[in-house]
């Protein structure tokens, strides 16, 4: 009887540039759009002369509904629907941009369309990360995620820069022109999403497989402490976009400088991500988490107390360097810890934790702002970054 030949090992799969190229472009557009709309929404609150507590409510609304949808979205993507989730998210962002441009003359409507943006953003963040995994192939994930996050950083810098360019020297710019540009960006983003190729049809056993239990994910060693680091760093990144415009209005800093300060932060984050892989290798994950978060916390707290614009620009650059490394660590660590069949679910659970932070901390921050203004918020968040970093160090030890 003839022996059965052994199965040949599958050749390593390389980078899928047909997928990765539109993904990078879409990532830049989505981050630009998000940055523009979030900053403009803050100025819309000031334009409507709303109490400062509304800034916290707006940020919380962006995160509230996605808290209940994140695991569902992750499991949908784990069944092979990453490209479809990108299209759904792009359509929701476009609908939110239309609403903010044409149908948001009151605080309640601003809240409603901000919630729509938040749901679309959830779909896009989870699907983008899994598209990056699919495009990277078998041995290029670190490099591809580095490039992907650099592209995200470019988009995060472009959004506030566009706001500053259009707003010019006004302390509170007119928001309708800004929302119009945001609507155009949302339309372009949706068109790009249609060109992202779908995954091959998932096998029947993948489609019918029981979902990986969330409790089992949480019991993976190191998963929870990584989630904690992710929550505080992502929330800090979000709140700086919300409260820096308020700080500018309180201190008489025009919108052009506020946009440029946020852009300096994003540019520094790009630089840090260029060297991210080398830093992880040379320093180790846990020590790098500790130092990047402590550096971010000190810079964050100092922004509200520094007496001159040049020092604020320098602090924003240091903040970008620290948060650029810390946020990247929280993402890649989750991917490394999660089983292959539940990566999107794990990433969505990470987003759930991030959004819980974005729901609760802005309300707390708004109470601080009502009493101590934007500098008080920045000091509290900066302290939170440092305390969180110390907790990670204590729980995980010296780490890798």
C-alpha positions in Angstrom: 0.0 0.0 0.0 1.4 3.3 -1.0 2.4 5.6 1.8 0.6 8.9 2.0 3.0 11.7 1.4 3.3 14.1 4.4 1.4 17.4 4.0 3.8 20.1 2.9 4.1 23.1 5.1 2.2 26.1 3.9 4.5 28.9 2.6 4.4 32.0 4.8 1.9 34.5 3.7 3.3 37.9 2.9 1.8 41.4 3.1 -1.5 41.9 1.2 -0.9 45.3 -0.3 -4.2 45.2 -2.1 -5.8 45.3 1.3 -3.3 47.3 3.3 -3.1 50.3 0.9 -6.8 51.2 1.1 -6.8 50.4 4.8 -4.0 52.9 5.4 -5.8 55.6 3.4 -9.1 54.9 5.1 -7.4 55.0 8.5 -6.0 58.5 7.8 -9.4 59.7 6.6 -11.2 58.3 9.6 -8.8 59.8 12.1 -8.8 63.1 10.4 -12.6 63.1 10.4 -12.9 62.1 14.0 -10.4 64.7 15.2 -12.2 67.4 13.2 -15.7 66.5 14.4 -14.7 66.1 18.1 -12.9 69.4 18.3 -15.6 71.2 16.3 -18.3 69.7 18.6 -16.4 71.2 21.6 -16.5 74.6 19.9 -20.2 74.1 19.1 -20.9 73.8 22.8 -19.0 77.0 23.4 -20.9 78.6 20.5 -24.2 77.6 22.1 -22.9 79.0 25.4 -23.6 75.7 27.2 -22.3 75.1 30.7 -18.9 73.4 30.8 -20.5 70.2 32.1 -21.8 69.7 28.6 -18.3 69.1 27.3 -18.1 66.0 29.5 -21.6 64.9 28.5 -20.6 65.2 24.8 -17.5 63.0 25.3 -19.5 60.5 27.3 -22.2 60.3 24.7 -19.6 59.4 22.0 -18.8 56.4 24.1 -22.1 55.4 25.8 -24.0 53.2 23.2 -20.8 51.4 22.0 -20.3 50.1 25.5 -23.3 47.8 24.9 -22.4 46.9 21.4 -18.6 46.2 21.5 -18.6 42.5 22.1 -21.4 41.9 19.5 -19.3 43.8 17.0 -16.2 41.9 17.8 -17.9 38.5 17.4 -19.4 39.7 14.1 -15.9 40.5 12.9 -14.5 37.2 14.2 -16.9 35.4 11.8 -15.0 37.0 8.9 -16.9 40.3 8.4 -14.1 42.8 8.9 -14.6 44.6 5.6 -18.3 44.7 6.0 -17.9 46.2 9.5 -15.8 48.9 8.0 -18.5 49.9 5.6 -21.1 49.9 8.3 -18.9 52.1 10.5 -18.2 54.5 7.6 -22.0 54.8 6.8 -22.8 55.6 10.4 -20.0 58.2 10.6 -21.4 59.8 7.4 -24.9 59.9 8.9 -23.5 61.6 12.0 -21.6 64.2 10.0 -24.8 64.9 8.0 -26.7 65.4 11.2 -24.2 67.7 12.8 -24.0 69.8 9.7 -27.7 70.2 8.9 -29.8 69.2 12.0 -27.9 70.1 15.2 -29.0 73.6 16.4 -29.5 72.4 20.0 -27.6 70.5 22.6 -29.9 67.5 22.5 -29.3 67.0 18.8 -25.6 67.5 19.2 -25.7 64.6 21.7 -27.8 62.4 19.4 -25.5 62.7 16.4 -22.4 62.4 18.6 -23.8 59.0 19.8 -24.1 58.0 16.1 -20.5 59.0 15.5 -19.5 56.9 18.5 -21.2 53.7 17.2 -19.6 54.2 13.8 -16.2 54.8 15.3 -16.5 51.5 17.3 -17.2 49.5 14.1 -14.2 51.2 12.4 -11.7 50.8 15.2 -12.4 47.1 15.7 -12.5 46.3 12.0 -9.4 48.3 11.1 -7.3 46.4 13.6 -8.4 43.1 12.3 -8.0 44.2 8.7 -4.4 45.1 9.7 -3.9 41.6 11.1 -5.3 40.1 7.8 -3.1 42.3 5.6 0.1 41.6 7.6 0.4 38.0 6.7 2.2 35.6 8.9 5.4 37.4 10.0 4.9 41.1 9.4 2.4 42.1 12.1 4.6 44.3 14.2 5.8 46.3 11.2 2.4 46.6 9.7 0.8 47.7 13.0 3.6 50.3 13.3 2.8 51.6 9.8 -0.9 51.5 10.5 -0.6 53.5 13.8 1.7 56.0 12.1 -1.0 56.6 9.5 -3.5 57.0 12.4 -1.2 59.5 14.0 -1.1 61.5 10.8 -4.9 61.6 10.7 -5.1 62.6 14.3 -2.8 65.5 13.6 -4.5 66.6 10.4 -7.9 66.9 12.0 -7.1 69.6 14.6 -4.7 71.3 12.0 -7.6 71.7 9.6 -9.8 73.1 12.3 -7.0 75.6 13.2 -6.5 76.5 9.6 -10.1 77.2 8.9 -10.8 78.8 12.3 -7.8 81.1 12.1 -7.4 83.6 14.9 -10.9 83.3 16.4 -11.2 82.1 20.0 -14.5 80.3 19.1 -14.7 79.7 15.3 -17.9 79.4 13.4 -18.8 75.7 13.4 -20.9 75.3 10.2 -17.9 75.7 7.8 -16.0 73.1 9.9 -18.9 70.7 9.9 -19.2 71.1 6.1 -15.5 70.1 5.7 -16.1 67.2 8.1 -19.1 66.0 6.0 -17.0 66.0 2.8 -14.3 64.0 4.6 -17.0 61.5 5.8 -18.3 61.1 2.3 -14.8 60.4 1.0 -14.2 57.9 3.8 -17.3 56.0 2.9 -16.3 55.8 -0.8 -12.8 54.4 0.2 -14.5 51.8 2.4 -16.2 50.3 -0.6 -12.8 49.5 -2.1 -11.6 47.4 0.8 -11.7 43.8 -0.3 -13.7 41.3 1.8 -12.2 38.2 3.4 -12.7 34.9 1.8 -15.9 33.1 2.9 -15.4 31.7 6.4 -15.6 27.9 6.6 -18.9 26.5 8.1 -17.2 25.5 11.4 -15.9 29.0 11.9 -19.4 30.5 11.3 -21.1 28.1 13.6 -18.4 27.9 16.3 -19.5 28.9 19.8 -18.2 32.4 20.8 -15.1 32.5 23.1 -16.4 33.3 26.6 -15.6 36.8 27.8 -14.9 35.5 31.2 -12.1 33.2 29.8 -10.6 36.2 28.1 -10.5 38.2 31.4 -8.8 35.3 33.1 -5.9 35.3 30.7 -2.8 36.3 32.8 -2.0 40.0 32.2 -5.2 40.7 30.2 -6.9 42.8 32.9 -3.9 45.0 33.8 -3.4 45.6 30.1 -7.0 46.7 29.9 -6.4 49.1 32.7 -3.5 50.7 31.0 -5.4 50.9 27.8 -8.4 52.6 29.5 -6.4 55.4 31.1 -4.2 56.1 28.1 -7.0 56.2 25.5 -9.2 58.3 27.8 -6.3 60.7 28.3 -5.8 60.9 24.6 -9.5 61.6 24.2 -9.8 64.2 26.9 -6.9 66.4 25.6 -8.9 67.0 22.4 -12.0 67.9 24.5 -10.4 70.2 27.2 -7.5 71.9 25.3 -10.0 74.1 23.4 -11.6 75.0 26.8 -8.1 75.9 28.2 -7.5 78.1 25.1 -10.8 79.9 25.7 -10.0 80.4 29.4 -6.5 81.7 28.7 -7.1 83.7 25.5 -5.2 81.3 23.2 -6.6 81.4 19.7 -7.9 78.3 17.8 -4.9 78.3 15.5 -2.5 77.7 18.4 -4.8 75.1 20.0 -4.9 73.2 16.7 -1.1 73.4 16.3 -0.5 72.2 19.8 -2.7 69.2 19.2 -0.9 68.6 15.9 2.5 68.8 17.7 1.3 66.0 20.1 0.2 63.9 17.1 3.5 64.4 15.3 5.5 63.3 18.3 3.3 60.2 18.6 4.2 59.4 15.0 7.9 59.7 15.9 7.5 57.4 18.9 5.8 54.7 16.8 8.5 54.7 14.3 10.9 53.5 17.0 8.3 51.5 18.9 9.6 48.0 18.0 13.1 48.9 18.9 12.0 50.4 22.2 10.0 47.2 23.1 13.1 45.1 22.4 15.5 47.3 24.2 13.5 48.3 27.3 10.8 45.6 27.7 7.1 45.8 27.7 6.3 46.5 31.4 9.2 48.9 32.0 8.3 50.7 28.8 4.6 50.9 29.9 5.7 52.4 33.2 8.0 55.0 31.8 5.8 56.0 28.8 2.8 56.5 31.0 4.7 58.4 33.7 6.2 60.7 31.1 2.8 61.3 29.6 1.3 62.0 33.0 3.8 64.6 33.9 3.5 66.3 30.5 -0.3 66.2 30.7 -0.5 67.8 34.2 2.0 70.5 33.2 0.0 71.7 30.2 -2.5 73.6 32.3 0.2 75.2 34.4 2.9 76.3 32.0 3.1 80.1 31.5 4.1 80.3 27.8 3.1 78.9 24.5 6.6 77.5 23.6 6.5 75.5 26.8 3.0 74.2 26.0 4.2 73.1 22.6 7.1 71.2 24.3 4.8 69.6 26.8 2.4 68.5 24.0 5.4 66.9 22.2 6.4 65.0 25.3 2.8 63.9 25.8 2.7 62.6 22.2 5.9 60.6 22.6 4.6 59.0 25.8 1.0 58.3 24.7 2.2 57.1 21.3 4.1 54.3 22.9 1.6 53.5 25.7 -1.4 53.3 23.4 0.5 51.1 20.9 1.6 48.8 23.7 -2.0 48.4 25.0 -3.1 47.3 21.5 -0.4 44.9 20.5 -0.3 43.3 24.0 -4.0 42.5 23.7 -3.4 40.8 20.3 -0.5 38.8 21.7 -2.6 37.6 24.7 -5.8 36.7 22.9 -6.4 33.4 21.1 -6.5 33.6 17.3 -10.2 32.7 17.2 -11.2 35.6 19.5 -8.9 38.4 18.5 -11.6 40.8 17.4 -13.7 40.0 20.5 -10.7 40.8 22.7 -10.0 44.0 20.8 -13.7 44.9 21.1 -13.5 44.1 24.8 -10.6 46.5 25.0 -12.7 49.1 23.3 -15.5 48.4 25.8 -13.1 49.2 28.6 -11.9 52.3 26.8 -15.4 53.5 26.3 -16.3 52.9 30.0 -13.5 55.2 30.8 -14.7 57.7 28.2 -18.1 57.6 29.8 -17.2 57.9 33.4 -14.0 60.0 33.4 -15.4 62.9 31.3 -18.3 63.4 33.8 -15.8 63.4 36.7 -13.5 65.7 34.7 -16.4 68.1 34.0 -17.1 68.4 37.7 -13.4 69.2 38.3 -13.6 71.7 35.4 -16.6 73.4 36.9 -14.6 74.0 40.1 -11.0 74.3 38.8 -11.3 74.9 35.1 -9.4 73.0 32.4 -6.0 73.1 34.3 -7.7 71.1 37.1 -8.9 68.4 34.6 -5.4 68.1 33.0 -3.8 67.8 36.5 -6.2 65.0 37.6 -5.8 63.0 34.3 -2.0 63.4 34.4 -2.0 62.0 38.0 -4.2 59.2 36.9 -1.7 58.2 34.2 1.1 58.0 36.7 -0.9 56.0 39.3 -2.1 53.6 36.6 1.5 53.0 35.5 2.6 52.3 39.0 -0.3 49.8 39.4 0.7 48.0 36.3 4.3 47.8 37.5 3.2 46.4 40.9 0.8 43.8 39.4 3.0 42.5 36.6 6.4 42.9 38.2 9.4 43.7 36.0 7.9 42.0 33.0 9.6 41.4 29.7 
